[in-house]
Amino acid sequence: QVQLQESGPGLVKPSQTLSLTCTVSGGSITTNDYYWSWIRQPPGKGLEWIGYIHSGGSTYYSPSLQSRTSISRDTSRNQFTLQLSSVTPEDTAVYYCVRSQGYWGQGTQVTVSS
């Protein structure tokens, strides 16, 4: 069964770039017709979809975050990565990596603070 695990710094300073990695086991990120997404949940708010990278390599981002977002992958390590630039305290959230058909990582807390 596929498993996803987020990793990255828990604290990022304002104006810096947030970088998170999702390591996938139990299945390749390049096979089948799957969407590998990043989703976040700010404290006290609902889930917000950030973007995805498809198994074929194409990407698509939320229009509200597109100018600051980049999702890439390392197929040799079976990982995909989120980079969110110019962060502010409003980017504080629990960040999840997700595969289509309902497979979620456990989530990782990221706090933006000086």
N, C-alpha and C positions, 0 to 999 in steps of 0.2 A: 504494500500500500504506500502511496506517495506521502511523504512527509516534508514539511517546509519549516525552516528555522531562520528567524531574523537575527542579525548581529550588527553591531555598530556602536558608536559612542552614545551614551545616555544624556550627555550635556553638550550643547553647541552654543557658541556665543552669537549674539545678533550680528548680522551682515555676513556671517560665514556660510559655508556650504555644508548642508547635512548630507551624509553619505551612509546608506544602509545596504547590507548584502543579505540576500535570501539564498540559503543553501538548500538544495532539493535532493532528496534521496528517494529511492524506490521508483524512479521513472526519469526519463530524459526530458529536458526542457525543450528539445528540438524535435521531438516526435509527436505525431498526432496533431489534432486541430485544437490546441489548448491556448488559453489566454492566461498569462502570468501577470498578475496585477499587484499594485500597491494601493492600500486603503488605509485611511487614518481615522482616529476618533479623538477629537479634542476633549478636554475635560468638560463634562456636563453637556456635551453636544452629541449629535448623531454621527453616523459613519459618513466619510467623504472619500469618494473614489478619486485617486490621483492619476492613474494611467496604467497602461499595460504594454507588455512586449509579447507578441504572438510567437508561437512555436516556429513560425517561418521567419521570424526576425523583425517584422514590422512593428512599429510603435504607434501609440495614440495616447494623447494626454488630455486631462480635463482642461477645457478652455480657460477656466479661472486660474489655473496654475501653469499653463503651458509655457509661459515665458521664463519660468524658473526651474522647469523640470526636465530631467533626462533619465531615461531608463535604458540600461544596456545589459549585456550578458557576457559571461565567460563560459563557453560551452565545454571547455576542457575541465572545468571545475564544477560544471552543472549548477551554476549560480547566476542570479540576475541581481542587478544593483540599481538603487534609486539615488539620484543626486538632486537635491533641492537647494537652489542657491539663494543668497540674500535673505536668509531666514530672519524672522522677527518672533517675538514671544507668541504671536498668534499661530505659529507653526508648532507649538507645543502640543503633543498628542501621543497616543499609543499608535504605532505604525505596524500594520500587518502586511505580510505577503500572502497572496491568495492565488490558487489555481482555479480555473473554471471548473464547474461541477462541485463546488463546495469544499475545497480543501484549503484550510487556513493554517498559517503559522500561529504560534502562541501570542505573538505581539511583543513589541519592545517599546518601552517608554522613552521618548525623546523630549527633553526640556531645553528650551531656548532661553538663556539667561546669561547676563554678564556676571 
